[in-house]
């Protein structure tokens, strides 16, 4: 009789543990479904995206003219206030990357500052002219005094995105 009671208790524990495991799996799946992204450009997935800090490490090993294909995650620091035709993303506290969109094929919403994004495309080093820097400053709504202070070209960590996912 004791043997039968022990077997019943073990069976009950096994079924209870399985139910808890299935419940946890359902909760994880529900959380995944709750995180929704808007898609821009080519369709991409979240898989294999590196962090912005990892991208910065890759940039530091490159020289002007080098290009790598990469997918990375960051948040939008600044976006073109006229059309959404470019954005700046932080790589760390002091460094950022300038993002443009492949073939001028898509734009980001003007109110997307601060949103989390995952981008796929090409990272490269570029020297940006004074004229182009002044144009970007004007697009960003900077004052004439701020624009006039731009007097030297800038070596930039640049990214051409072919697809973007933006967290809703």
C-alpha positions as CSV (number, residue, x, y, z in Angstrom):
1,X,0.0,0.0,0.0
2,X,2.8,2.4,0.9
3,X,4.4,1.6,-2.4
4,X,1.2,2.5,-4.3
5,X,1.0,5.8,-2.4
6,X,4.6,6.7,-3.3
7,X,4.1,5.9,-7.0
8,X,0.9,8.1,-7.0
9,X,2.8,11.0,-5.3
10,X,5.7,10.7,-7.8
11,X,3.3,10.6,-10.8
12,X,1.5,13.7,-9.4
13,X,4.8,15.6,-9.0
14,X,5.8,14.8,-12.6
15,X,2.5,16.0,-14.1
16,X,2.6,19.2,-11.9
17,X,6.2,19.9,-13.0
18,X,5.3,19.4,-16.7
19,X,2.4,21.8,-16.4
20,X,4.6,24.4,-14.8
21,X,7.2,24.0,-17.6
22,X,4.5,24.5,-20.2
23,X,3.1,27.5,-18.4
24,X,6.5,29.1,-18.4
25,X,7.0,28.4,-22.1
26,X,3.6,30.1,-22.8
27,X,4.6,33.1,-20.8
28,X,7.9,33.5,-22.7
29,X,6.1,33.1,-26.0
30,X,3.5,35.8,-24.9
31,X,6.3,38.2,-24.0
32,X,8.0,37.7,-27.4
33,X,4.7,38.4,-29.2
34,X,4.2,41.6,-27.2
35,X,7.4,43.1,-28.5
36,X,6.3,44.4,-31.9
37,X,8.5,46.1,-34.5
38,X,7.8,48.3,-37.5
39,X,9.7,47.3,-40.6
40,X,11.4,49.7,-43.0
41,X,13.2,48.8,-46.2
42,X,14.1,45.1,-46.8
43,X,12.5,42.6,-44.4
44,X,15.0,41.6,-41.7
45,X,14.9,39.6,-38.5
46,X,16.2,40.2,-35.0
47,X,18.6,37.2,-35.2
48,X,22.3,37.6,-34.9
49,X,22.3,41.4,-34.2
50,X,25.4,42.6,-32.4
51,X,25.4,45.5,-29.8
52,X,26.4,49.0,-30.7
53,X,29.5,48.6,-28.5
54,X,30.5,45.5,-30.6
55,X,30.1,47.5,-33.8
56,X,32.3,50.3,-32.4
57,X,35.0,47.7,-31.7
58,X,34.7,46.6,-35.4
59,X,34.8,50.2,-36.6
60,X,38.1,50.8,-34.6
61,X,39.8,48.1,-36.6
62,X,38.8,49.6,-40.0
63,X,40.3,52.4,-42.1
64,X,38.7,54.7,-44.7
65,X,37.4,52.7,-47.6
66,X,36.9,49.4,-45.6
67,X,33.3,48.0,-45.5
68,X,31.7,45.2,-43.5
69,X,28.2,43.7,-43.7
70,X,26.6,43.7,-40.2
71,X,23.4,43.8,-38.2
72,X,23.3,45.7,-35.0
73,X,21.0,47.1,-32.4
74,X,20.9,50.6,-30.9
75,X,18.5,53.5,-30.2
76,X,17.9,56.6,-32.3
77,X,19.8,59.7,-31.0
78,X,18.7,62.0,-33.8
79,X,16.7,61.8,-37.0
80,X,16.4,64.2,-40.0
81,X,13.7,66.6,-39.1
82,X,12.7,67.3,-42.7
83,X,12.2,63.8,-44.3
84,X,13.6,61.2,-41.9
85,X,16.3,60.5,-44.6
86,X,19.1,59.9,-42.1
87,X,19.6,59.2,-38.4
88,X,22.4,59.1,-35.8
89,X,22.8,56.2,-33.4
90,X,25.0,56.1,-30.4
91,X,27.8,53.5,-30.3
92,X,28.8,54.4,-26.8
93,X,28.6,57.6,-24.7
94,X,31.0,59.6,-26.9
95,X,30.7,58.0,-30.3
96,X,27.9,57.7,-32.8
97,X,27.3,56.4,-36.3
98,X,25.6,58.3,-39.2
99,X,23.0,56.1,-40.9
100,X,21.7,56.7,-44.4
101,X,19.3,54.4,-46.3
102,X,20.2,52.2,-49.3
103,X,19.4,53.9,-52.6
104,X,17.4,56.6,-50.7
105,X,14.7,53.8,-50.7
106,X,13.0,54.5,-47.4
107,X,12.8,57.0,-44.6
108,X,12.3,56.9,-40.8
109,X,9.4,58.6,-39.1
110,X,10.2,62.1,-38.0
111,X,9.2,61.3,-34.4
112,X,11.4,58.2,-34.0
113,X,14.0,59.8,-31.7
114,X,14.8,57.6,-28.7
115,X,13.2,54.5,-30.2
116,X,15.1,51.1,-30.2
117,X,16.1,49.8,-33.7
118,X,17.9,46.9,-35.3
119,X,19.6,47.7,-38.6
120,X,21.1,45.5,-41.3
121,X,23.5,46.8,-43.9
122,X,27.1,48.0,-44.5
123,X,29.3,49.7,-42.0
124,X,32.2,51.8,-43.3
125,X,34.5,54.7,-42.5
126,X,33.9,58.0,-44.4
127,X,35.4,61.4,-44.4
128,X,32.5,63.9,-44.5
129,X,33.1,67.4,-46.1
130,X,32.4,70.7,-44.3
131,X,29.6,71.4,-46.8
132,X,27.9,68.1,-46.1
133,X,28.2,68.5,-42.3
134,X,26.6,71.9,-42.5
135,X,23.8,70.5,-44.6
136,X,23.1,67.8,-42.0
137,X,23.2,70.4,-39.2
138,X,20.6,72.5,-41.1
139,X,18.4,69.4,-41.6
140,X,18.6,68.8,-37.8
141,X,17.3,72.3,-37.2
142,X,20.6,73.7,-35.8
143,X,21.0,77.5,-35.6
144,X,23.0,79.5,-38.1
145,X,25.7,80.1,-35.4
146,X,26.0,76.4,-34.8
147,X,26.3,75.7,-38.5
148,X,28.9,78.4,-39.0
149,X,31.1,76.7,-36.3
150,X,31.5,73.7,-38.6
151,X,34.8,74.4,-40.3
152,X,36.7,71.1,-40.6
153,X,35.8,67.8,-42.3
154,X,35.0,64.9,-40.0
155,X,36.0,61.2,-40.1
156,X,32.8,59.3,-39.4
157,X,31.7,55.8,-38.6
158,X,29.0,55.5,-41.3
159,X,26.3,52.9,-41.9
160,X,24.1,52.3,-45.0
161,X,21.0,50.4,-43.9
162,X,19.1,48.2,-46.3
163,X,16.5,47.2,-43.6
164,X,15.4,48.5,-40.2
165,X,13.2,47.2,-37.5
166,X,12.0,49.8,-35.0
167,X,10.4,48.8,-31.7
168,X,6.8,50.2,-31.4
